[in-house]
Amino acid sequence: MACIKNRSTTGSASPSIIDDLKGDQSWRIFRIISEFTEGFDELSGLCDAVSIFGSARLPEEHFYYRKTVELAELLSKEGFAIISGGGPGVMEAANRGAHQQNQLSIGLNIELPMEQKANAYQSLSLNFRYFFVRKVMFVRYSMGYVCMPGGFGTLDEFFEALTLMQTHKAYPLPLVLFGSDFWGGLIDWMKNKMLEYQTISLKDLDLITVTDDPDEVVTIMSAHREWKNQQRHHHPTP
């Protein structure tokens, strides 16, 4: 009994991203390579950039939308480029703050069936079909992460970066959770349950900073940039 179906016999009239993931593997590989190539080419000259994550669903009048604009402006004034997911909500606010300071405002957009619509404040906009390629770009070209209140996607980016640092698969970078009211319950659960079950160690929590102060975020990122510049000086790239 045959267990492999020919793609041409599926009869799908409207292929989706999910269909693509199950489709012709050879062509999928070419698409993945092309996305990596474009991302590396476009971002290779980027120096100091901070990625800001957060919900696509928070409107312009929301407190955390306005705080994101403020934070992005402060970081931009200090010479940091801003990277976001390119969509609406907090992502728009991040790009907007950088745009208002004439700083490089990067959007790493993802094709989604809903919510994702490119915002108008991007000076450099890249489009991705695959989440994992997009994640590589965030990790490779960010020197710090700020997670504003968000949903599953924000949690995904947060835990991805945390895992890479915990396992020493990525160089240390500041990982800031902005909004103690939103993130406090998660941190309490990590302390009360994950530590209780010994699934993490206490020092793992040192990788995370929770704050409500935009100026503290700028201080953290600036200190990390100074440290990184010292590493570049002492260990220049051959």
Phi, psi and omega in degrees: 000128183291135178244006179239123179262138174288133184302326184291348182260004183287332177072019180286124182275338183223083182300141179247179176298322178297318176301320181297321180296334181262001190271210184299112187292325182295317179290327177298319179300317179297320178295319179297314180299319181295324179290318176300314183298314180297316180299313180296319180296316185285330188252001188298332181269004183286132181263272187253111182225145177244131177268134177242122181250159177166177188293141173281350190261356181277125184283171185301326183277355183291145180307314184283338170296311182295323177294326179293318176302313180300313181297315180297323177296315180297315178296320180297320178297333179271007174092011178270133167286156181243131176244134174225180176282358172085353185268201180277190176065226181299324179299316176299316180301319179297311178296325180295316179299318178293318180299320182291343177254013180055035178259158179300124185237107189253136175239121176260088188281151179233140177284118179227152179288343178207163175075313189283112174222125186301132177279167189269006188252021181264127173270340173223119184239124177242144182245133182234145175263332187247128180300319186292328175292315179301319179298321178300320180295319177299311183292318185291323189247010175253140174256003177189149179244136169237121178254109171279172177306133183200186183257213184299322181297319178295317177299321180299313180295320180299307183289331175299309181296319180298317179295318180297322178286319180300323182265006178060034175265352177221149177296149180302139174215149179297132179239103188250130172258115184262121179112086184295329179297322181281314189269346186302319180297322179295316180296319177300318179296319178298319180289318187278326185254310183294320176291320179301319180275357179059034175274347171223170175250162183300324182293338177298327181289343177292345180285349187245138172238131175250130182209162172240009188247111179302324180296326177295322178298315180298317179299316180298313182292321180293320178295321179292323177297319178298316177299318182294321178296325176295321177295321178297322181291317182279335181229068183297149178292129183292000000 
